[in-house]
Amino acid sequence: MRRRRESLEIFTISFLDIISSAFAAVVLLVLISKPLEDSSLIDLAATEAMLKQVISADGSVENSAQELAKKRQELARLKQINTLLHSSEASAKKHLGDKTSQLEKLDGDLEGLSLVQSSLDRASIKPSSSTVRDVEVGGIPVDSDYIIFIVDTSGSMISIWDRVSKEVINVLKIHPKVKGFQIMNDNGIHLISSYRGRWIPDTAQKRKSVMNVFGAWRSASNSSPVEGLEVALKKYAKPGRSLSIYIFGDDYTGASYDHVINSLATLNSNKITGKKLAKIHAVGFMPNYATNRFSTLMREVTKQNGGTFLALPL
């Protein structure tokens, strides 16, 4: 018997499994490959953006570095200018100080020359002349062989001591050469105690050293020249001695004027001839707040004792 031949089935279950598996694999590959491609594109765009930012930042840093370099150069230039300005300022201050010192010296010399001129004007008047001397200012005679300074050393005078010292020097200048001089305060206290009762020799070096001591002098005072005048006349005034006394002050605190005037009338007179033993001059430092008591007293004292009163405003 002839065996019947079986028919061949192509699309079996196994074949379909293989086909479906292959198709699934293809789909899976498609699904996997798509996101990876998109992610690469995204990363590339981000990288490009970041690169642009880096390039921009590099440019900004370079610009900032150049700007910083310019600022540093400008700062160095400004520092150099500042140094030059400080140097110029110091030089200008020194120059101004020198000019100020020269001006002060010229002012002092001018005041001294004014006193000299007044003195020469008065000295040129002959005794027989009918010209009457101005009792307010007048001239200061410079023919004395000895001079004494009686200086008020109260607080108000100490506050203007530099001015007082300058005027004492000016008076010394109008006496180019004397045989001796002395300085005491209005209470009769001597500036240099070792020369008490003796004359300080008049030399250029001695004048300088004495005025250096005078500049630092501080002594108690009652703003009344009575005691100083008494010491000066009793110790230093003698008949036949050419003597001038200069009183420096700004106020008088005494009880009355009569006591001073009467005391001087006795002490400053030659008991035999009646002539004055010393010429008494006065220099007043007159601030706006000062009383007129010193001026009133000194005008009368100088008038009665052949002297001159000079009032110096402050």
TORVOTI-668553 format. One line per 4 residues: number of its first residue (from 1); their letters; for each residue x, y, z of N, C-alpha, C. Coordinates in steps of 0.001 Angstrom, whole numbers, plus 524288, in hexadecimal, padded with zeros to 5 digits. Atoms other than C-alpha are relative to their C-alpha. Layout:
// TORVOTI-668553
NUM) a) X Y Z X Y Z X Y Z | ...
This chain:
// TORVOTI-668553
1) mrrr) 8034F 7FB74 80000 80000 80000 80000 8036A 804B1 80000 | 7FCEE 7FB1C 800BF 804F5 80C86 7FC34 7FEF2 803B2 8045D | 80097 7FC73 7FB67 80818 81579 807F0 7FEC7 8056C 7FDFE | 8018B 7FAA7 80180 80161 82269 8075C 803DD 803E3 80225
5) resl) 7FBFB 7FC11 7FEC1 80B05 82DAF 8078A 7FD97 80477 802F0 | 80210 7FB9E 7FCB5 80913 837B4 81252 80176 80545 7FD99 | 7FF21 7FAB1 80215 807DF 84613 80E7B 8036A 80333 803BB | 7FC2C 7FCD2 7FCF1 81269 84FDC 812FB 7FD76 80533 8016F
9) eift) 8023F 7FB11 7FE11 80D7B 85B3C 81BA1 80469 803E3 80104 | 7FBD3 7FBFB 7FF65 815C0 8675C 81A65 7FF0C 80359 804C7 | 8012B 7FC58 7FBBA 80EE2 8705C 823E8 7FE4F 7FCE8 804C8 | 80106 802DD 7FB2E 81036 86845 82FFF 80081 803AF 80498
13) isfl) 7FFAF 7FCF1 7FB29 80FCE 86CFA 83DC8 80591 801AB 800FA | 7FA7C 7FEBB 7FF15 81E79 86CC3 83EC2 801C6 8045F 7FC6B | 7FE81 7FBF8 803AE 8200B 8750B 832B3 7FDC5 80532 801A0 | 8028F 7FB19 7FE54 81679 87EF4 8379A 802B4 8022C 804E2
17) diis) 7FD35 7FE28 7FB56 81DA9 87F7A 84474 80500 802C0 7FE7E | 7FB0C 7FDA6 801A1 82A59 88231 83D7F 7FF0C 80558 7FD87 | 80131 7FB08 802B1 82441 88C8F 834D7 7FE6B 8042C 803E4 | 801DF 7FC21 7FC28 81D7A 8935F 84037 80479 801C9 80383
21) safa) 7FB7C 7FE87 7FCB4 829CC 892DB 84842 80399 803BE 7FD1C | 7FCA2 7FC89 8030E 83197 898FB 83D59 7FD9F 8055F 7FF77 | 802B3 7FAFD 80091 8277C 8A389 83B5B 80041 8030B 80525 | 7FFB1 7FD79 7FAD5 82755 8A645 849E8 80568 80224 800F1
25) avvl) 7FA9F 7FE27 7FF49 835FA 8A751 849B7 800F1 804FC 7FCEB | 7FF60 7FB4D 8034E 8354D 8B115 83E85 7FD56 804A2 8028D | 802E3 7FBB6 7FD5C 82B03 8B910 8459E 80301 801E8 804BA | 7FD0B 7FE8C 7FB55 83319 8B8B9 851DF 804D0 80344 7FE98
29) lvli) 7FB72 7FCFA 801C6 83F1B 8BD6A 84A89 7FE78 80579 7FE67 | 801E1 7FAC1 801A5 83731 8C870 844A7 7FECF 8035D 804BD | 80169 7FD10 7FB51 831EF 8CC66 851E9 804D7 801B6 80316 | 7FB43 7FEBE 7FCFB 83F62 8CBDD 85825 8034D 80410 7FD2C
33) skpl) 7FC95 7FC84 802F9 846B3 8D2DE 84D4F 7FDC9 80575 7FF8D | 80266 7FAD1 800AA 83D23 8DE72 84C4D 80142 803B3 80481 | 7FE9F 7FC72 7FBAC 83EDB 8E42D 85A14 805C9 8013B 8003B | 7FA6C 7FF05 7FFCA 84D8A 8E273 8595B 80195 80418 7FC11
37) edss) 7FECC 7FC23 803FC 84DE6 8EA44 84CCE 7FE46 80562 801C2 | 801FF 7FAF6 7FE16 84574 8F51C 852D4 80370 80210 80463 | 7FCA9 7FE6C 7FB9B 84DD9 8F552 85F2D 8052B 8021C 7FE08 | 7FB0F 7FE1B 80228 85A23 8F70B 8570E 7FF53 80568 7FDCD
41) lidl) 80103 7FACE 80229 853F5 9028C 85017 7FF85 80412 8044E | 800B6 7FC64 7FBA0 84FF8 908C3 85CFB 8053C 80147 8027B | 7FAE4 7FF23 7FD9A 85D94 906CE 862CE 80368 8036F 7FC96 | 7FCE4 7FCE2 8039B 863AB 90CAD 856AC 7FE6F 805BC 80045
45) aate) 801E0 7FA91 7FFAE 85B17 918D2 85781 801BE 80287 80525 | 7FE5C 7FDE7 7FAE0 85E11 91A68 8660C 805D3 80122 8000E | 7FA53 7FF43 8002A 86C7A 918B3 86376 80164 804E2 7FCF1 | 7FF05 7FB4B 8030F 86C17 92302 858E1 7FEB6 804EF 80319
49) amlk) 8018A 7FB72 7FCD5 864E3 92C4F 86203 8040A 8011A 8043D | 7FC16 7FF5A 7FBE2 86EA0 929E1 86CF5 8051F 80204 7FDBA | 7FB32 7FE36 80287 879F2 92BD5 8637C 7FFB9 805DB 7FEDC | 800B7 7FA66 80106 8743E 938DC 85F6C 80094 8032D 80508
53) qvis) 7FF84 7FD4B 7FAED 8730B 93CA3 86DCA 805B0 8005D 801BF | 7FA75 7FFF8 7FE79 8812E 938BA 87053 80302 80407 7FCDA | 7FD4F 7FC40 8036A 885D3 9407B 86484 7FEA9 80598 801A3 | 801B0 7FAC6 7FE40 87DB2 94C1D 86903 80294 80176 8052D
57) adgs) 7FD86 7FEF9 7FAEC 8830C 94ABF 876DD 805C9 80138 7FF50 | 7FA7D 7FEED 8010D 890F6 94A2A 871A0 800B7 8058B 7FDFE | 7FFB5 7FAA9 80201 88E62 9569C 86A20 7FF2E 80407 80449 | 80103 7FC6C 7FBAD 888C5 95D1C 8763C 804AA 80054 803AC
61) vens) 7FB67 8000D 7FC93 8946E 958D1 87E69 80475 8031A 7FD90 | 7FBD8 7FD21 8029F 89DCD 95E1D 87444 7FEFD 805DC 80020 | 80164 7FA6E 7FFC3 8965E 96AF4 87393 800C2 8022B 80581 | 7FF5E 7FE4D 7FA8D 8962F 96BAA 8826B 805C0 80095 80165
65) aqel) 7FA5F 7FFAE 7FEF2 8A4CB 968E9 882F9 8024D 804E4 7FD92 | 7FE13 7FB44 80285 8A75E 973BD 8792D 7FE32 804E1 802ED | 80213 7FB92 7FD05 89E87 97CFF 880C2 802D4 8009B 80530 | 7FD25 7FFDF 7FB10 8A553 97944 88D71 8057C 80232 7FF40
69) akkr) 7FAC0 7FDFE 80123 8B28C 97BE2 88752 7FFDE 805EC 7FF36 | 80093 7FA58 800C5 8ADC1 98951 882FB 7FF22 802CF 8052E | 80114 7FD9E 7FADD 8A889 98C23 8909E 804F7 8003C 8034C | 7FB1A 80009 7FD0A 8B57B 9882F 8969C 803C1 8042F 7FE0B
73) qela) 7FCB1 7FBE1 80230 8BCC6 99118 88D58 7FE12 80563 801B3 | 8023D 7FAF9 7FE55 8B36C 99C30 8909F 80104 800FC 805C6 | 7FEEA 7FF7B 7FA64 8B511 9997E 89F2D 805B0 80174 800F6 | 7FA76 7FEBC 7FF71 8C3D4 999BD 89DE3 80106 805AA 7FE80
77) rlkq) 7FF5B 7FA93 801AC 8C2E5 9A6A8 8968D 7FDE3 803C1 8041E | 80245 7FCAC 7FBF8 8B9EF 9AC5F 8A0EA 8036A 8001D 804E4 | 7FC75 80023 7FB83 8C332 9A7E4 8ABB2 804C3 8037D 7FF0E | 7FB7C 7FCBA 80156 8CE76 9AE7E 8A4A7 7FE8A 805CB 8005D
81) intl) 801DA 7FA92 7FFB2 8C67A 9BB01 8A34C 7FF48 8019A 805AB | 800DB 7FEDB 7FA78 8C2A7 9BA32 8B1B3 8052F 800FA 802D0 | 7FAC8 7FF39 7FDAC 8D0F6 9B8C4 8B58B 8023B 80550 7FE89 | 7FE1A 7FAE9 801C4 8D47E 9C49C 8AD60 7FD1C 8046E 802B1
85) lhss) 80317 7FBF3 7FD66 8C950 9CC59 8B35F 801A8 800AD 805AE | 7FE34 7FFB0 7FA8B 8CDB0 9C8E5 8C130 80551 802B6 8004F | 7FADF 7FD85 8000D 8DB89 9CCBF 8BDC7 7FF84 805DA 7FF03 | 800D5 7FA71 80127 8D6CA 9D98F 8B7F1 7FD9A 802CC 8049E
89) easa) 8027D 7FD9B 7FB70 8CE2D 9DC0F 8C3D1 803F5 800FF 80454 | 7FBFF 7FF57 7FBF5 8D985 9D9D4 8CD2C 803B1 80475 7FE9B | 7FC84 7FBCD 801B6 8E224 9E2B9 8C511 7FD63 80550 80090 | 802DB 7FB0C 7FF94 8D78F 9ED21 8C4AC 7FF7B 801B3 805AF
93) kkhl) 80077 7FEB1 7FA77 8D581 9EC57 8D369 8052E 8020D 80225 | 7FADC 7FE33 7FE3C 8E416 9EDA8 8D5C3 80119 8057B 7FDFD | 7FF23 7FAD5 80252 8E4C1 9F92B 8CC73 7FCAB 80412 802C7 | 80375 7FC5B 7FD47 8D8F6 9FF68 8D310 80201 80120 80577
97) gdkt) 7FDE1 7FF34 7FAC4 8DF07 9FD3C 8E074 804AE 803A6 7FFEC | 7FB70 7FC8E 80079 8EBAB A0389 8DBF7 7FE56 8059C 7FF02 | 801D8 7FAB7 80132 8E457 A0F1F 8D64C 7FD5C 8027E 804B8 | 8028B 7FDF8 7FB56 8DC2A A1063 8E2AA 80400 801CA 80402
101) sqle) 7FBD9 7FE81 7FC57 8E869 A1088 8EB09 802A6 80505 7FE41 | 7FD93 7FB41 80202 8EE7F A1AAD 8E228 7FC74 804B2 800CC | 803B7 7FBB5 7FF50 8E20D A22D3 8E2CC 7FFC5 801BC 805AE | 8000F 7FEA3 7FA75 8E1B1 A220D 8F1A1 804F1 802F6 80181
105) kldg) 7FB19 7FD47 7FED9 8EFFB A260A 8F226 7FFD6 80594 7FDE0 | 80069 7FAC7 80247 8ED49 A3165 8E8F3 7FC4F 80377 80323 | 803A2 7FD04 7FCB5 8E1A4 A3586 8F14F 802C2 801E9 804EE | 7FD23 7FE77 7FB4A 8EA4E A355C 8FD60 803F9 8043E 7FEE1
109) dleg) 7FC24 7FC10 8016C 8F4F4 A3CE8 8F678 7FD67 8053B 7FEDC | 802C5 7FB2D 8013C 8EAEE A46B4 8F191 7FE3F 802D0 804F2 | 80191 7FD9B 7FB11 8E5B5 A48E1 8FF3D 804B4 80268 802C3 | 7FB4A 7FDEB 7FD92 8F37F A4A70 90454 801D0 804F7 7FD4A
113) lslv) 7FE6E 7FB5D 802E1 8F6A8 A540F 8F982 7FC5C 80497 8010E | 803B4 7FBCF 7FEBF 8EA40 A5BAE 8FC8E 80158 8027A 80533 | 7FE74 7FDE5 7FAEA 8EE87 A5CF5 90AAE 80501 80328 7FF82 | 7FB19 7FD24 800C1 8FC16 A6103 90646 7FEF6 8054A 7FD87
117) qssl) 8012F 7FB18 8029C 8F666 A6B42 8FD33 7FD82 803E2 803B5 | 8027B 7FC85 7FC30 8EDC5 A70A1 907F6 8040B 8021E 803CD | 7FBF8 7FE5C 7FC5B 8F97D A70F1 9110C 8038F 8041D 7FD95 | 7FC9F 7FC3D 802A0 901E9 A77E6 9070C 7FD3E 80531 7FF31
121) dras) 802F6 7FB22 800A6 8F70C A81AF 90477 8000F 80330 80505 | 80010 7FD28 7FB0A 8F659 A84D8 912D6 8056A 801F6 80170 | 7FAB0 7FE76 7FEB3 90510 A850E 9148A 801CF 804A8 7FCD0 | 7FE6A 7FBB2 8035C 90623 A8ECC 9095E 7FDCF 8053C 801CD
125) ikps) 8024B 7FB2D 7FE00 8FDFF A98C1 910E9 803AC 80260 80404 | 7FC5E 7FD66 7FC71 90718 AA250 9178D 7FD27 801C2 804E1 | 8027D 7FE62 7FB2B 9047D AA5E7 925A7 7FD99 80571 7FFA8 | 80200 7FAB3 80061 90273 AB404 921D7 7FB70 8007B 7FC40
129) sstv) 8043E 7FFCB 803C8 8F858 AB05B 91796 7FAE0 800BD 802CE | 8052F 7FF1E 7FDB8 8EA84 AB49D 91A0D 7FC34 7FBB2 7FEAA | 80378 80448 8017D 8E51C AA81D 91442 7FE7F 7FCD2 804CB | 801F9 802FA 7FB91 8DCA0 AA0AE 91DFA 7FF4E 7FA54 7FE64
133) rdve) 80062 80598 80137 8DDB3 A91E3 91E23 7FA78 7FE0B 800E2 | 80524 80268 7FF78 8D131 A8A20 91C19 80002 7FC8A 804D3 | 7FFFA 802F4 7FB1C 8CDE8 A84E4 929A5 7FD9B 7FAA1 7FF66 | 80274 80514 800BC 8C67D A7950 923F9 803ED 7FBE8 7FE21
137) vggi) 7FC41 803CF 80204 8D164 A72CC 91C34 80589 80209 80086 | 7FAD9 7FDA6 7FF90 8DD22 A7B7B 91AAB 8044F 7FC6D 7FE15 | 7FB82 80338 8015E 8EAC9 A7672 91800 80287 7FDDC 804E2 | 7FD3C 80260 7FB99 8F309 A6DC8 92095 805C9 80146 7FF76
141) pvds) 7FA6C 7FED1 8005D 900B1 A7341 92340 80345 7FB18 800B9 | 7FCC9 804C3 7FFDC 90B4D A6934 9212A 80585 80136 801F2 | 7FAD3 7FE60 7FE3F 91679 A700A 9281A 8016F 7FDF3 80566 | 7FEE5 80202 7FAC3 915D9 A685F 934EC 8045C 7FBF7 7FFD7
145) dyii) 7FBC3 803CE 7FF94 921A3 A6081 93942 7FE29 7FAD6 80257 | 80216 804B0 7FD71 9196D A56E2 9411C 7FA13 7FFD6 7FF29 | 805A7 800A3 800A9 90BBA A515D 93EFB 7FE0F 7FB83 8036A | 80285 80401 7FCBD 90288 A498E 947AA 7FA91 7FEEC 7FDC2
149) fivd) 80533 801A0 801AB 8F695 A41DB 9434E 7FD00 7FE01 804C1 | 8037F 801FB 7FBF6 8EB74 A4008 94CF8 7FB39 7FDD0 7FD2E | 803E4 80299 80345 8E22C A360C 946FC 7FBE4 7FD43 80365 | 80463 802AC 7FD79 8D4CF A31C2 94BCE 80000 7FA46 7FE37
153) tsgs) 7FFEB 8059B 80150 8D50C A22C5 94C64 7FAF7 7FD48 801B4 | 8050A 8025E 7FEA7 8C6AC A2093 94F88 7FE1E 7FC88 7FB88 | 801F5 803BC 803E3 8BE99 A168C 94827 7FE8F 80270 7FAD3 | 80195 7FD84 804E4 8B932 A2012 93E2C 804B5 80177 7FCAF
157) misi) 7FB47 7FEBC 802F1 8C6F4 A2424 93A71 802BB 7FB0E 7FE09 | 7FD94 804EF 801AD 8CBF5 A1619 939F3 7FD56 7FDF2 7FB16 | 802D9 801E7 80498 8C15A A1317 92FF0 801C9 802A9 7FAFE | 7FDF0 7FD4B 804A0 8C7BF A1CFE 926B2 805EE 8009E 80086
161) wdrv) 7FA7F 7FF73 7FE93 8D5B1 A1A73 92B3D 80399 8008C 7FB3F | 7FCCA 7FF7B 804B6 8DB33 A18E8 91D87 8000C 805A5 7FE1C | 80054 7FA81 801A4 8D662 A2687 91A23 8030B 80372 803CD | 7FD2C 7FCF7 7FC11 8DBBB A2BEB 926E3 805DE 7FF79 7FF25
165) skev) 7FA65 800F3 800E5 8E909 A25AC 92445 801EB 8030C 7FB44 | 7FE6C 7FD47 804BC 8E96C A2B78 916AE 80092 805E0 800FA | 7FFAE 7FA66 7FEF5 8E6BB A392B 91BE3 804A5 80154 8038E | 7FB57 7FF25 7FCC2 8F153 A37DD 92642 804DE 8001C 7FC8A
169) invl) 7FB99 80026 803A1 8FACA A342B 91B6B 8002A 804FB 7FCBF | 80029 7FB32 80315 8F631 A3FD1 9136B 8022E 804A4 80311 | 7FDF8 7FBB8 7FCC9 8F912 A490A 91EAC 805EA 7FF76 8009D | 7FA5E 800D3 7FFB9 90672 A42D9 92035 802AE 801B8 7FAEC
173) kihp) 7FDAF 7FEA2 80501 908D4 A450F 911BE 800BF 805DE 7FF67 | 7FF6B 7FA57 800A1 906A5 A53AF 912D7 80436 80220 803A4 | 7FB73 7FEAA 7FCC6 9118D A53C0 91CF8 80484 7FC8F 7FE1C | 7FBFB 80374 80245 91CAF A4E56 91494 80435 7FE65 803DA
177) kvkg) 7FBE2 80151 7FC48 92654 A4EE9 91FAC 7FF1F 802F9 80517 | 80070 7FDA1 7FACF 92499 A514E 92E46 80428 7FD89 8037E | 7FC0E 80215 7FC69 92D78 A4F0D 939D7 7FDF2 7FB56 8031C | 8024E 80468 7FD27 92405 A45C0 94079 7FA14 8004C 7FFCA
181) fqim) 805BE 80013 7FFE7 915CA A4185 94130 7FE37 7FC0A 80413 | 80231 80372 7FBF8 90CCC A3A70 94A95 7FA47 7FF01 7FEB6 | 80582 80175 800EC 8FFB0 A334A 949D5 7FDC3 7FDBD 80502 | 802C9 80213 7FB6C 8F61A A3102 954FA 7FA2A 8004E 7FEEE
185) ndng) 805A3 7FF93 800C8 8E790 A2EF9 95651 7FDCF 8046B 80358 | 8025A 7FB7F 7FD58 8DDFE A38C3 95C09 8000D 7FF70 805EC | 7FF75 800B4 7FA57 8DFCB A32E7 9698F 805A6 80097 801CE | 7FA86 7FF44 7FEA1 8EE6A A3584 96920 80338 7FB11 7FFF9
189) ihli) 7FD23 804E8 8005C 8F274 A2761 96686 80376 80025 7FB26 | 7FC4F 7FFBA 80459 8FEA7 A26EC 95E0C 7FF96 7FB37 7FC7E | 80002 80455 803B6 8FED4 A1EB3 951C2 80492 7FC55 80114 | 7FB53 8031B 7FED2 90CB8 A1A1A 954CD 801CE 80182 8057C
193) ssyr) 7FF01 7FEBB 7FA7E 90E7D A1972 9637E 805C5 800F8 8011F | 7FA60 7FF4B 7FF06 91D55 A18A7 96290 801C8 8058E 7FEC3 | 7FEA4 7FA92 8013A 91D55 A268E 95D34 7FCD3 803DA 8034D | 802F4 7FC7C 7FC9F 914C5 A2C15 96806 803BB 80410 8025E
197) grwi) 7FCC5 7FBC4 7FDF9 91A75 A394A 96BA4 8049B 80156 7FC84 | 7FBCA 7FEF4 803B1 923FE A38D1 96026 7FDBE 800A7 7FA88 | 801B5 7FF4B 80559 92301 A3C88 951F4 80190 7FB57 7FCAB | 7FEB9 80404 803DD 9224D A3245 94757 80335 8029F 7FBBF
201) pdta) 7FCBA 7FD77 80402 92D77 A3580 93DF8 7FD6A 7FFB9 7FAA6 | 80296 7FFB4 80513 928D1 A39B5 93095 8039B 7FE0D 7FBAA | 7FD57 8023D 80489 92E5F A30A3 9262F 7FBE3 7FD39 7FCB2 | 803B7 802A5 8037B 927C5 A2A4B 91A83 7FE9D 7FA99 80218
205) qkrk) 800F7 80535 7FDF6 92949 A1CC4 9207D 7FCCF 8002E 804FD | 802E2 7FF98 7FB14 92447 A213C 92DBE 7FA56 80185 7FEF8 | 80567 7FE9E 8015D 9185D A27A7 927A8 7FD02 7FB30 7FE21 | 80291 804A8 8021A 91550 A1B15 9205D 7FEBF 7FC15 8044A
209) svmn) 800D9 803E1 7FBDC 916EE A1236 92C38 7FBE8 801ED 803E9 | 803D9 7FDE1 7FC51 90F11 A1B4D 9350E 7FA87 7FFA6 7FDB0 | 8052C 80034 8026F 903D8 A1BF2 92B4B 7FE17 7FA5B 7FF71 | 80198 80585 80007 903EA A0D17 92A46 7FDAC 7FE86 8054B
213) vfga) 80212 800F3 7FAC4 901FA A0C8C 938F9 7FAD2 802DB 800AA | 804C3 7FCDD 7FF8D 8F7C2 A1746 9381D 7FB62 7FD4D 7FD52 | 80435 80294 802DD 8EFF5 A0F7A 92E21 7FD55 7FBB6 8031A | 8023D 80444 7FCD6 8EDE5 A0482 93807 7FEB7 801CB 8058F
217) wrsa) 800BC 7FDFD 7FAB2 8EC1E A0D5D 943E1 7FA4D 7FFB2 801B4 | 8052D 80017 7FDA1 8E055 A0AD8 94C8F 800A1 80176 805C1 | 7FF69 7FE2E 7FAA7 8DEFE A1256 95948 7FAE1 8026B 801CD | 804DF 7FDDD 7FDE6 8D3B2 A1627 96233 80019 805F2 7FFC4
221) snss) 8004D 7FA59 80099 8CEF3 A241A 9607D 7FAA9 801F5 801C6 | 804F7 7FDB6 7FE5D 8C47B A2D2F 965EC 7FE4E 80478 7FC7A | 80153 7FBED 803D2 8C40B A363E 959F7 8002B 80577 80257 | 7FF2B 7FAC5 7FDD6 8C8FA A41EB 9619A 805DB 8010A 7FFFF
225) pveg) 7FA63 7FF21 80093 8D64A A47E7 95E4A 80291 802B8 804AB | 7FDFA 7FCFA 7FB92 8D7F8 A4E80 96B95 804E5 7FD80 80240 | 7FB89 802A9 7FD9C 8E0FD A4444 97173 804B9 7FFF8 7FC63 | 7FBB4 8001E 803BF 8E917 A42FB 96506 802AF 80548 7FF84
229) leva) 7FDB9 7FABD 80056 8EAF8 A51B7 96414 8032E 8014A 804E4 | 7FD2A 7FEF3 7FB27 8EF03 A5283 9724D 80549 7FD2F 80002 | 7FB16 802EE 80029 8F941 A47C2 97088 803BB 80275 7FC11 | 7FCB3 7FDCF 80418 8FE41 A4DC5 963E2 8027E 80524 801B4
233) lkky) 7FDF5 7FADC 7FE89 8FFB1 A5B82 96971 8039F 7FFB4 804BF | 7FCC2 80067 7FB4D 9054A A5773 9769C 80538 7FD5A 7FEE0 | 7FB42 80309 800E0 90F49 A4DC0 97144 80365 80230 7FB98 | 7FD05 7FECB 804BA 91330 A5391 96433 8004D 805D3 7FEA0
237) akpg) 7FFE8 7FA71 80160 9100B A6229 96362 803CE 802FD 80380 | 7FC30 7FCE0 7FD18 91B0E A6B47 9674E 800AD 80549 7FD46 | 7FEFB 7FAE6 8027F 91DF4 A79BC 964F8 8047D 7FF96 7FC27 | 7FBF3 80015 80406 925D4 A7B9B 958A5 7FFE5 7FB36 7FC86
241) rsls) 80073 804B3 80349 921F1 A6E39 95301 7FB7A 800B4 7FC31 | 80410 7FF82 80404 91A63 A6EC3 94636 7FCED 7FAE7 7FFB8 | 80321 804C5 7FF60 90F56 A6524 94863 7FA8A 800BD 7FDAE | 8055B 80024 80200 902BE A61B4 94131 7FD58 7FB07 801E7
245) iyif) 80315 80476 7FE29 8F827 A58D9 946B5 7FB54 7FF4E 7FC56 | 80465 8013F 80371 8EE3D A5211 93DF3 7FC3F 7FC60 802DA | 80407 80326 7FD70 8E198 A4CED 943E3 7FC92 7FD84 7FBC9 | 80348 802D7 803B7 8DA5D A426A 93C18 7FB58 7FDA5 802FD
249) gddy) 8048D 80232 7FD54 8CC6F A3EEC 93FF2 7FB0D 800B7 7FCE1 | 80515 7FF6A 80290 8BE1B A3E20 93C6F 7FBB2 8018D 803CC | 80409 7FE9E 7FC33 8B6FC A4119 9491E 8029C 801CA 8050C | 7FE29 7FE40 7FAE2 8B86E A478B 95667 7FBE0 7FE81 80404
253) tgas) 803B6 801EB 7FC17 8B229 A4116 96245 8008C 802C0 8053C | 7FF3C 7FD3E 7FB14 8B6C4 A4AAB 96CAD 7FB1C 802E7 801BD | 80493 7FD5F 7FDCD 8AD58 A51D3 97593 7FF54 8057F 7FDD0 | 8006E 7FAA0 801E5 8B09A A5F92 970DF 804CC 80171 7FCDA
257) ydhv) 7FBA1 7FE0B 80308 8B942 A6723 96799 803A3 80364 8035B | 7FD01 7FC2F 7FCF6 8BDBA A70FC 971CD 804A7 7FD7D 802C2 | 7FBC3 8029F 7FD38 8C5E9 A671E 9794E 804BF 7FF4D 7FC74 | 7FBB8 800D8 803B2 8CDFE A63E2 96D2C 80295 80533 7FEA5
261) insl) 7FDED 7FAE9 801A4 8CF83 A71FF 968E1 80312 80298 80467 | 7FD4B 7FD93 7FB8E 8D32F A76E9 97676 8050F 7FD1D 80155 | 7FB4E 8030A 7FEDE 8DCC3 A6BBE 9789F 8044B 8012D 7FC0F | 7FC28 7FEC2 80409 8E375 A6EB3 96BA9 80235 80583 800AC
265) atln) 7FE2C 7FA9E 7FF39 8E433 A7D29 96EC8 80467 8002A 803FF | 7FBEB 8002B 7FBF4 8EC72 A7996 97A99 804B8 7FCD5 7FE42 | 7FBBC 80389 8015A 8F467 A6E27 97570 8030F 801BB 7FB33 | 7FD7A 7FEB1 804F3 8F766 A73C6 9680C 801EF 805AF 7FFD5
269) snki) 7FE0E 7FA95 7FFDB 8FCA0 A80F0 96C68 8053D 8004C 802D4 | 7FB08 7FEDB 7FD6A 90A5D A856A 96F91 7FEE0 80392 804AC | 8016F 7FD15 7FB4E 9091A A8A18 97D90 802B9 80553 80051 | 7FD2F 7FB04 7FFDF 912D6 A950F 97B11 7FE18 803A6 7FBAA
273) tgkk) 80167 7FCB5 8047D 90F6E A99FB 96D83 7FA3D 7FFC9 7FEA1 | 80581 8009C 80168 90187 A94F3 96C62 7FF29 7FDCA 7FA95 | 8008D 80225 8053E 9044D A8F92 95ED8 7FE85 7FA35 80030 | 8019D 80577 8005F 8FED7 A827E 95A85 804CC 7FC7F 7FF5A
277) laki) 7FBAF 803B0 8005A 907F9 A76FF 95C6B 7FF82 7FC73 7FB33 | 800D3 80384 80475 901ED A6EFE 9516C 7FB65 801E7 7FCCB | 80486 7FF29 80371 8F911 A70CA 945B8 7FCB8 7FB06 8003D | 80377 80493 7FF95 8ED3E A67E5 946E8 7FC5E 7FFEC 7FB48
281) havg) 80356 800D8 8049C 8E6BB A62D6 93A90 7FC6B 7FB5A 8011F | 803A5 80461 7FF4D 8DB72 A594F 93936 7FDFF 7FE28 7FAB8 | 8023B 80271 804B1 8D683 A4FE7 92ED7 7FB3C 7FCDD 801BD | 804D7 8029E 7FE78 8C861 A4B99 9301F 7FDF2 7FC7E 7FBB0
285) fmpn) 8025E 803B0 803A4 8C257 A3FB6 9299D 7FA1E 80028 800F9 | 80567 7FE8C 7FF0B 8B435 A4380 927D6 7FC1C 7FC9B 7FCF8 | 80430 80308 80287 8AA77 A38A9 9247E 7FAD1 802E6 80081 | 8050D 7FD4D 7FFFF 89C58 A3C9B 92205 7FD53 7FFC6 8054F
289) yatn) 802B3 800AC 7FB02 897E0 A377B 92F35 802D8 80293 80492 | 7FCE4 7FDDD 7FBB5 8A27A A3E67 93723 7FD86 804FC 80228 | 801A8 7FB11 7FDA3 89F4F A4948 940B5 803E1 80440 7FE79 | 7FC89 7FBA4 8013B 8A566 A56C2 93F3C 80379 80183 80499
293) rfst) 7FD29 7FE7A 7FB4B 8ABC5 A569F 94CA5 805E2 8003B 7FF0C | 7FA5F 7FFF7 8011C 8B968 A5315 947B3 80166 804C0 7FCA8 | 7FEF6 7FB87 80368 8B8BC A5D4F 93CEA 7FFB6 8051F 802F9 | 800AB 7FB26 7FCFD 8B3CA A67C5 94628 804A6 800F3 80391
297) lmre) 7FB9C 7FF70 7FC62 8BE7D A653A 95023 8051A 80109 7FD0F | 7FAFF 7FF81 802BA 8C99B A63C2 94658 80083 80532 7FD23 | 7FFAA 7FAD1 80274 8C629 A7041 93F14 801E0 80414 803EA | 7FE84 7FC2B 7FC05 8C77D A77EC 94B9C 8058F 7FEFF 801FC
301) vtkq) 7FAC5 8015C 7FE1C 8D39B A7090 95043 80429 801B5 7FC16 | 7FC15 7FE94 803F7 8DAE9 A7266 94366 80040 805E5 7FF39 | 8000D 7FA49 800A0 8D6A4 A808C 94260 8032B 802AC 80441 | 7FD4C 7FD7F 7FB9F 8DBF4 A83E0 94FCB 805B3 7FE57 80078
305) nggt) 7FAA7 801FA 7FF6C 8E890 A7C1B 94DF3 802FB 7FFFC 7FAD3 | 7FD0B 7FF2D 804C7 8ED20 A807C 9408E 7FFDD 7FB92 7FC21 | 8003C 8048B 8037B 8E8AD A7452 93960 7FB93 8003D 7FC21 | 803FC 8007C 80413 8DF36 A6FBF 92EFE 7FCD0 7FB15 800EA
309) flal) 8036D 80495 7FFA0 8D38A A66B1 92F44 7FE5E 7FE56 7FA87 | 80188 80234 80508 8D15D A5DD8 9236A 7FBD3 7FBE2 800E2 | 80447 803D0 7FF9C 8C452 A56AA 9224A 7FFDE 7FCC0 7FB10 | 7FFDE 8038E 80472 8C4F0 A4AAE 91989 7FAFC 7FCC6 7FFDA
313) pl) 804C9 80321 80056 8B7DB A44E2 91518 8013E 7FA50 7FECA | 7FF4A 80599 800F9 8B66B A361E 914B5 7FBDE 7FE1B 7FC25
